[in-house]
Amino acid sequence: MMFAFLKKRETTPQYLKFDGQNAYRIRIRTAKRGEIVELRFTRSGDISSDEKGFYVRKGVVGPNSFDRATLEVRFAAGYSKPVVTVEGGEAIPLVQWE
């Protein structure tokens, strides 16, 4: 009875937005000029597996400024607990998407 009032945890990752059953979207802001680039990747086409779980690594190029960044997302087994790192920029949290 003590836990009856606990809320369910949010299952949507902070930086990743689900796009269908097998795809994700993420927005990156480049470090040099602050250009925002949206990327989409799928489990079947872009995500690879290794001994630690799953990962995707993508190069990002701003279409207007040609700023470069590198995105890496690592997932634990079952595509849980995503860890997002961006070299040459930053990931934009979902709450800041317009």
KESE-624960 format. One record per residue (C-alpha): residue number from 0; residue in one letter; x, y, z. Coordinates in steps of 0.05 Angstrom, whole numbers. Layout:
KESE-624960
pos, code, xx, yy, zz
NUM, A, X, Y, Z
...
//
This chain:
KESE-624960
pos, code, xx, yy, zz
0, M, 0, 0, 0
1, M, 58, 46, 12
2, F, 77, 49, -62
3, A, 6, 60, -89
4, F, 18, 133, -103
5, L, 84, 128, -141
6, K, 81, 153, -213
7, K, 104, 110, -271
8, R, 174, 127, -295
9, E, 179, 162, -362
10, T, 204, 111, -413
11, T, 221, 161, -469
12, P, 295, 178, -467
13, Q, 313, 251, -453
14, Y, 345, 265, -520
15, L, 315, 212, -565
16, K, 245, 216, -594
17, F, 213, 152, -618
18, D, 193, 154, -692
19, G, 152, 91, -703
20, Q, 170, 24, -672
21, N, 242, 18, -696
22, A, 267, 89, -707
23, Y, 291, 148, -666
24, R, 301, 222, -678
25, I, 351, 267, -645
26, R, 371, 340, -653
27, I, 443, 364, -649
28, R, 468, 436, -641
29, T, 537, 445, -672
30, A, 591, 478, -629
31, K, 618, 529, -678
32, R, 557, 564, -705
33, G, 500, 533, -664
34, E, 465, 504, -725
35, I, 411, 453, -707
36, V, 411, 388, -746
37, E, 358, 333, -738
38, L, 379, 261, -749
39, R, 338, 198, -756
40, F, 365, 128, -746
41, T, 333, 59, -746
42, R, 347, -5, -708
43, S, 351, -47, -771
44, G, 392, 0, -815
45, D, 437, 42, -770
46, I, 446, 10, -702
47, S, 500, -42, -693
48, S, 514, -91, -637
49, D, 576, -104, -596
50, E, 593, -141, -532
51, K, 564, -84, -489
52, G, 497, -78, -525
53, F, 479, -34, -584
54, Y, 507, 30, -613
55, V, 501, 80, -670
56, R, 555, 129, -691
57, K, 539, 182, -743
58, G, 576, 241, -772
59, V, 536, 306, -771
60, V, 546, 363, -821
61, G, 506, 427, -816
62, P, 472, 439, -884
63, N, 483, 515, -881
64, S, 548, 525, -845
65, F, 582, 457, -857
66, D, 598, 452, -783
67, R, 617, 381, -764
68, A, 600, 338, -703
69, T, 598, 265, -686
70, L, 540, 232, -652
71, E, 545, 167, -613
72, V, 487, 133, -578
73, R, 498, 70, -537
74, F, 442, 25, -513
75, A, 443, -31, -462
76, A, 409, -98, -478
77, G, 338, -89, -503
78, Y, 353, -19, -527
79, S, 347, 8, -457
80, K, 387, 61, -420
81, P, 411, 103, -479
82, V, 474, 144, -468
83, V, 483, 201, -517
84, T, 550, 234, -531
85, V, 565, 287, -582
86, E, 635, 309, -603
87, G, 636, 379, -633
88, G, 566, 397, -609
89, E, 511, 380, -561
90, A, 446, 341, -561
91, I, 383, 382, -550
92, P, 335, 355, -497
93, L, 264, 339, -520
94, V, 234, 392, -475
95, Q, 271, 445, -516
96, W, 246, 421, -584
97, E, 200, 471, -618
//
